[in-house]
Structure formats: structure tokens, C-alpha cells
Amino acid sequence: MGLFDRLIGWLGLKKEVNILCLGLDNSGKTTIINKLKPNNAQTQDIVPTIGFSIEKFKTSSLSFTVFDMSGQGRYRNLWEHYYKEGQAIIFVIDSADKLRMVVAKEELDTLLNHPDIKHRRIPILFFANKMDVRDALSSVKVSQLLCLDNIKDKPWHICATDALRGDGLQEGVDWLQGTESVQYRGVKLNLVHGPHAT
């Protein structure tokens, strides 16, 4: 059973939650989204997202729409078109890509300062991904490099994850479903998937 199936109890029959899934290219977003889907909807081969793609799938009484936007630099300006609709954000970081941690922080700062996000108490779930890679930074170190402690006006949580095996994803989903901001929302869970990941 996929993690989305486990969200049925949380979402019930009359909830609609739009989740934005963002992060740099090759951070693991597409792989994470794939792991969250029901087993029978999962894809075997994950390829980098170029530009923009939309995927729809259903579990029981819920339907999901995933907007997968490339995380490559030239496509990142697409993200902001979805901020207004987002009720929660999943931000994926490649913990093994130390060189681009500064770029990830810049994108996060831009996101947090955007007018459609800045004054809202929107929960942000960080996945410090690729923990299976040798010399990957710990979630604590990633948190320090991104200065997550400076986020005072939004609930946030960081999980160490290995998207290929699915490790750490359930912890993140459990935290997200427990946040007040998404508990009262309500028939579709829309994952707006930002820049790509493999």
C-alpha cells in the first residue's frame, strides 16, 4: 500500500489539500512523489522532468494531480504560479550535493519571501534526501546550512530520507497530516511537484 493510501484516514471524504513539491533538479522529487503513490500506480523508470508535466492518479475515493516542474534554473520561475493554491510545501534537498546547498538556500529564501507565501502560516516539510549516498550531509547539517531555525512564522519539519527505498517518507507524511493548517482542508490531495528529481 502506498503512503497516499494511508492518508485516506486523514483526508476523509471531504478534504482537499494542495501540496507543492519543490526543490532543485535531481534532488529526488519525482522519486519521492512516485513512492508516495499507491503501489499499482508507481512507475519503474524515473526520468528527469524537462519543462512541465501533469500526472493524475486515484486511490479509493481520492484523486491526485501532480504538477511536475523541472528544477532546472530556467524553469524555477514557474513555481510561484502555484504558491497561492498551496496549503503545504514539501521541499526536497539533495543531501549529497554539497556544492549546490547554497543554491537550494537561495531558492528557499526566495520562496519564503514571496508575497503569496510570506504572510501565510503554511507548513513546510523538508526531505533531506539521498541519505544512501556516501558522505551525504545529516539532516541536522542540512538544517544548519539552510538556516531553518530562522523560520519562526511557519511550522516546519525536516526528515532524513532515502527516496529509492522510501526511508523517512512516512515520518514526513505523519508530521504533515498532523499540522493544523492541513487538518481542516479538504476531496483531492493535489501534489504540485516542483523541480525535478531522480
Contacts in CASP RR format, 6 or more apart in sequence:
PFRMAT RR
TARGET T0000
AUTHOR 0000-0000-0000
METHOD contacts of the structure
MODEL  1
MGLFDRLIGWLGLKKEVNILCLGLDNSGKTTIINKLKPNNAQTQDIVPTI
GFSIEKFKTSSLSFTVFDMSGQGRYRNLWEHYYKEGQAIIFVIDSADKLR
MVVAKEELDTLLNHPDIKHRRIPILFFANKMDVRDALSSVKVSQLLCLDN
IKDKPWHICATDALRGDGLQEGVDWLQGTESVQYRGVKLNLVHGPHAT
1 38 0 8 1.000
1 39 0 8 1.000
2 35 0 8 1.000
2 36 0 8 1.000
2 37 0 8 1.000
2 38 0 8 1.000
2 39 0 8 1.000
2 42 0 8 1.000
2 59 0 8 1.000
3 35 0 8 1.000
3 36 0 8 1.000
3 169 0 8 1.000
3 170 0 8 1.000
3 173 0 8 1.000
4 36 0 8 1.000
4 37 0 8 1.000
4 38 0 8 1.000
4 59 0 8 1.000
4 62 0 8 1.000
4 64 0 8 1.000
4 189 0 8 1.000
5 38 0 8 1.000
5 59 0 8 1.000
5 60 0 8 1.000
6 170 0 8 1.000
6 173 0 8 1.000
7 62 0 8 1.000
7 173 0 8 1.000
7 177 0 8 1.000
7 189 0 8 1.000
8 59 0 8 1.000
8 60 0 8 1.000
8 61 0 8 1.000
8 62 0 8 1.000
10 177 0 8 1.000
10 178 0 8 1.000
10 183 0 8 1.000
11 17 0 8 1.000
11 62 0 8 1.000
11 186 0 8 1.000
11 187 0 8 1.000
11 189 0 8 1.000
12 61 0 8 1.000
13 61 0 8 1.000
13 187 0 8 1.000
14 186 0 8 1.000
14 187 0 8 1.000
15 185 0 8 1.000
15 186 0 8 1.000
15 187 0 8 1.000
15 189 0 8 1.000
16 185 0 8 1.000
16 186 0 8 1.000
16 187 0 8 1.000
16 188 0 8 1.000
16 189 0 8 1.000
16 190 0 8 1.000
17 87 0 8 1.000
17 88 0 8 1.000
17 182 0 8 1.000
17 185 0 8 1.000
17 186 0 8 1.000
17 188 0 8 1.000
17 189 0 8 1.000
17 190 0 8 1.000
18 82 0 8 1.000
18 85 0 8 1.000
18 86 0 8 1.000
18 87 0 8 1.000
18 88 0 8 1.000
18 189 0 8 1.000
18 190 0 8 1.000
18 192 0 8 1.000
19 86 0 8 1.000
19 87 0 8 1.000
19 88 0 8 1.000
19 89 0 8 1.000
19 90 0 8 1.000
19 176 0 8 1.000
19 189 0 8 1.000
19 190 0 8 1.000
19 191 0 8 1.000
19 192 0 8 1.000
20 79 0 8 1.000
20 82 0 8 1.000
20 83 0 8 1.000
20 86 0 8 1.000
20 88 0 8 1.000
20 89 0 8 1.000
20 90 0 8 1.000
20 191 0 8 1.000
20 192 0 8 1.000
20 193 0 8 1.000
20 194 0 8 1.000
21 29 0 8 1.000
21 32 0 8 1.000
21 33 0 8 1.000
21 66 0 8 1.000
21 89 0 8 1.000
21 90 0 8 1.000
21 92 0 8 1.000
21 191 0 8 1.000
21 192 0 8 1.000
21 193 0 8 1.000
21 194 0 8 1.000
22 29 0 8 1.000
22 79 0 8 1.000
22 89 0 8 1.000
22 90 0 8 1.000
22 91 0 8 1.000
22 92 0 8 1.000
22 107 0 8 1.000
22 111 0 8 1.000
22 194 0 8 1.000
22 195 0 8 1.000
23 29 0 8 1.000
23 71 0 8 1.000
23 91 0 8 1.000
23 92 0 8 1.000
23 93 0 8 1.000
23 104 0 8 1.000
23 107 0 8 1.000
23 194 0 8 1.000
23 195 0 8 1.000
23 197 0 8 1.000
24 71 0 8 1.000
24 93 0 8 1.000
24 94 0 8 1.000
24 97 0 8 1.000
24 100 0 8 1.000
24 103 0 8 1.000
24 104 0 8 1.000
24 107 0 8 1.000
24 195 0 8 1.000
25 48 0 8 1.000
25 49 0 8 1.000
25 70 0 8 1.000
25 71 0 8 1.000
25 72 0 8 1.000
25 73 0 8 1.000
25 195 0 8 1.000
25 196 0 8 1.000
25 197 0 8 1.000
26 48 0 8 1.000
26 94 0 8 1.000
26 97 0 8 1.000
26 196 0 8 1.000
26 197 0 8 1.000
26 198 0 8 1.000
27 71 0 8 1.000
27 92 0 8 1.000
27 93 0 8 1.000
27 94 0 8 1.000
27 97 0 8 1.000
27 104 0 8 1.000
27 129 0 8 1.000
27 130 0 8 1.000
27 195 0 8 1.000
27 196 0 8 1.000
27 197 0 8 1.000
28 92 0 8 1.000
28 94 0 8 1.000
28 129 0 8 1.000
28 130 0 8 1.000
28 163 0 8 1.000
28 196 0 8 1.000
28 197 0 8 1.000
28 198 0 8 1.000
29 68 0 8 1.000
29 71 0 8 1.000
29 92 0 8 1.000
29 193 0 8 1.000
29 194 0 8 1.000
29 195 0 8 1.000
29 196 0 8 1.000
29 197 0 8 1.000
30 46 0 8 1.000
30 47 0 8 1.000
30 48 0 8 1.000
30 49 0 8 1.000
30 68 0 8 1.000
30 193 0 8 1.000
30 196 0 8 1.000
30 197 0 8 1.000
30 198 0 8 1.000
31 46 0 8 1.000
31 163 0 8 1.000
31 164 0 8 1.000
31 197 0 8 1.000
31 198 0 8 1.000
32 90 0 8 1.000
32 92 0 8 1.000
32 127 0 8 1.000
32 129 0 8 1.000
32 161 0 8 1.000
32 163 0 8 1.000
32 169 0 8 1.000
32 197 0 8 1.000
33 66 0 8 1.000
33 68 0 8 1.000
33 191 0 8 1.000
33 193 0 8 1.000
34 42 0 8 1.000
34 43 0 8 1.000
34 46 0 8 1.000
35 42 0 8 1.000
35 163 0 8 1.000
35 166 0 8 1.000
35 169 0 8 1.000
36 169 0 8 1.000
36 173 0 8 1.000
36 191 0 8 1.000
37 57 0 8 1.000
37 59 0 8 1.000
37 64 0 8 1.000
38 57 0 8 1.000
38 59 0 8 1.000
41 57 0 8 1.000
41 59 0 8 1.000
46 198 0 8 1.000
47 198 0 8 1.000
48 70 0 8 1.000
48 196 0 8 1.000
48 198 0 8 1.000
49 68 0 8 1.000
49 69 0 8 1.000
49 70 0 8 1.000
49 71 0 8 1.000
49 193 0 8 1.000
49 195 0 8 1.000
49 196 0 8 1.000
50 70 0 8 1.000
50 72 0 8 1.000
50 196 0 8 1.000
51 69 0 8 1.000
51 70 0 8 1.000
51 72 0 8 1.000
51 75 0 8 1.000
51 78 0 8 1.000
52 67 0 8 1.000
52 68 0 8 1.000
52 69 0 8 1.000
52 70 0 8 1.000
52 75 0 8 1.000
52 78 0 8 1.000
53 67 0 8 1.000
53 68 0 8 1.000
54 65 0 8 1.000
54 66 0 8 1.000
54 67 0 8 1.000
54 68 0 8 1.000
55 65 0 8 1.000
55 66 0 8 1.000
55 68 0 8 1.000
56 63 0 8 1.000
56 64 0 8 1.000
56 65 0 8 1.000
56 66 0 8 1.000
57 63 0 8 1.000
57 64 0 8 1.000
57 66 0 8 1.000
58 64 0 8 1.000
61 187 0 8 1.000
62 187 0 8 1.000
62 188 0 8 1.000
62 189 0 8 1.000
63 187 0 8 1.000
63 188 0 8 1.000
64 188 0 8 1.000
64 189 0 8 1.000
64 190 0 8 1.000
64 191 0 8 1.000
65 188 0 8 1.000
65 190 0 8 1.000
65 191 0 8 1.000
66 190 0 8 1.000
66 191 0 8 1.000
66 192 0 8 1.000
66 193 0 8 1.000
67 82 0 8 1.000
67 190 0 8 1.000
67 191 0 8 1.000
67 192 0 8 1.000
67 193 0 8 1.000
67 194 0 8 1.000
68 193 0 8 1.000
68 194 0 8 1.000
68 196 0 8 1.000
69 75 0 8 1.000
69 78 0 8 1.000
69 79 0 8 1.000
69 192 0 8 1.000
69 193 0 8 1.000
69 194 0 8 1.000
69 195 0 8 1.000
69 196 0 8 1.000
70 194 0 8 1.000
70 195 0 8 1.000
70 196 0 8 1.000
71 194 0 8 1.000
71 195 0 8 1.000
71 196 0 8 1.000
72 195 0 8 1.000
72 196 0 8 1.000
73 195 0 8 1.000
75 195 0 8 1.000
76 107 0 8 1.000
76 195 0 8 1.000
78 194 0 8 1.000
79 111 0 8 1.000
79 194 0 8 1.000
79 195 0 8 1.000
80 114 0 8 1.000
80 116 0 8 1.000
82 192 0 8 1.000
83 111 0 8 1.000
83 114 0 8 1.000
83 116 0 8 1.000
83 117 0 8 1.000
84 116 0 8 1.000
85 190 0 8 1.000
85 192 0 8 1.000
86 122 0 8 1.000
86 192 0 8 1.000
87 122 0 8 1.000
87 181 0 8 1.000
87 182 0 8 1.000
87 185 0 8 1.000
88 122 0 8 1.000
88 123 0 8 1.000
88 124 0 8 1.000
88 125 0 8 1.000
88 176 0 8 1.000
88 179 0 8 1.000
88 181 0 8 1.000
88 182 0 8 1.000
89 111 0 8 1.000
89 117 0 8 1.000
89 122 0 8 1.000
89 123 0 8 1.000
89 124 0 8 1.000
89 125 0 8 1.000
90 124 0 8 1.000
90 125 0 8 1.000
90 126 0 8 1.000
90 127 0 8 1.000
90 176 0 8 1.000
90 191 0 8 1.000
91 108 0 8 1.000
91 111 0 8 1.000
91 124 0 8 1.000
91 125 0 8 1.000
91 126 0 8 1.000
91 127 0 8 1.000
92 126 0 8 1.000
92 127 0 8 1.000
92 129 0 8 1.000
92 197 0 8 1.000
93 101 0 8 1.000
93 104 0 8 1.000
93 126 0 8 1.000
93 127 0 8 1.000
93 128 0 8 1.000
93 129 0 8 1.000
93 142 0 8 1.000
93 146 0 8 1.000
94 100 0 8 1.000
94 104 0 8 1.000
94 129 0 8 1.000
94 130 0 8 1.000
94 197 0 8 1.000
95 128 0 8 1.000
95 129 0 8 1.000
95 130 0 8 1.000
95 131 0 8 1.000
95 133 0 8 1.000
95 136 0 8 1.000
95 137 0 8 1.000
95 138 0 8 1.000
95 139 0 8 1.000
95 142 0 8 1.000
95 160 0 8 1.000
96 130 0 8 1.000
96 133 0 8 1.000
96 134 0 8 1.000
96 135 0 8 1.000
96 136 0 8 1.000
96 137 0 8 1.000
97 130 0 8 1.000
98 137 0 8 1.000
101 137 0 8 1.000
101 142 0 8 1.000
101 145 0 8 1.000
101 146 0 8 1.000
104 146 0 8 1.000
105 145 0 8 1.000
105 146 0 8 1.000
105 147 0 8 1.000
108 146 0 8 1.000
111 117 0 8 1.000
112 118 0 8 1.000
112 151 0 8 1.000
112 154 0 8 1.000
120 154 0 8 1.000
121 153 0 8 1.000
121 154 0 8 1.000
121 155 0 8 1.000
121 181 0 8 1.000
122 154 0 8 1.000
122 181 0 8 1.000
123 154 0 8 1.000
123 155 0 8 1.000
123 156 0 8 1.000
123 157 0 8 1.000
123 176 0 8 1.000
123 179 0 8 1.000
123 181 0 8 1.000
123 182 0 8 1.000
124 151 0 8 1.000
124 154 0 8 1.000
124 155 0 8 1.000
124 156 0 8 1.000
124 157 0 8 1.000
125 156 0 8 1.000
125 157 0 8 1.000
125 158 0 8 1.000
125 159 0 8 1.000
125 172 0 8 1.000
125 175 0 8 1.000
125 176 0 8 1.000
126 139 0 8 1.000
126 142 0 8 1.000
126 143 0 8 1.000
126 146 0 8 1.000
126 148 0 8 1.000
126 156 0 8 1.000
126 157 0 8 1.000
126 158 0 8 1.000
126 159 0 8 1.000
127 158 0 8 1.000
127 159 0 8 1.000
127 161 0 8 1.000
127 163 0 8 1.000
127 168 0 8 1.000
127 169 0 8 1.000
127 172 0 8 1.000
128 137 0 8 1.000
128 138 0 8 1.000
128 139 0 8 1.000
128 142 0 8 1.000
128 143 0 8 1.000
128 158 0 8 1.000
128 159 0 8 1.000
128 160 0 8 1.000
128 161 0 8 1.000
129 161 0 8 1.000
129 162 0 8 1.000
129 163 0 8 1.000
129 197 0 8 1.000
130 136 0 8 1.000
130 161 0 8 1.000
130 162 0 8 1.000
130 163 0 8 1.000
131 160 0 8 1.000
131 161 0 8 1.000
131 162 0 8 1.000
131 167 0 8 1.000
132 162 0 8 1.000
132 164 0 8 1.000
132 165 0 8 1.000
132 167 0 8 1.000
137 145 0 8 1.000
138 160 0 8 1.000
139 158 0 8 1.000
139 159 0 8 1.000
139 160 0 8 1.000
142 158 0 8 1.000
143 149 0 8 1.000
143 158 0 8 1.000
148 156 0 8 1.000
148 158 0 8 1.000
155 179 0 8 1.000
155 180 0 8 1.000
155 181 0 8 1.000
157 172 0 8 1.000
157 175 0 8 1.000
157 176 0 8 1.000
159 168 0 8 1.000
159 169 0 8 1.000
159 171 0 8 1.000
159 172 0 8 1.000
159 175 0 8 1.000
160 167 0 8 1.000
160 168 0 8 1.000
161 167 0 8 1.000
161 168 0 8 1.000
161 169 0 8 1.000
162 168 0 8 1.000
163 169 0 8 1.000
163 197 0 8 1.000
176 182 0 8 1.000
177 183 0 8 1.000
END
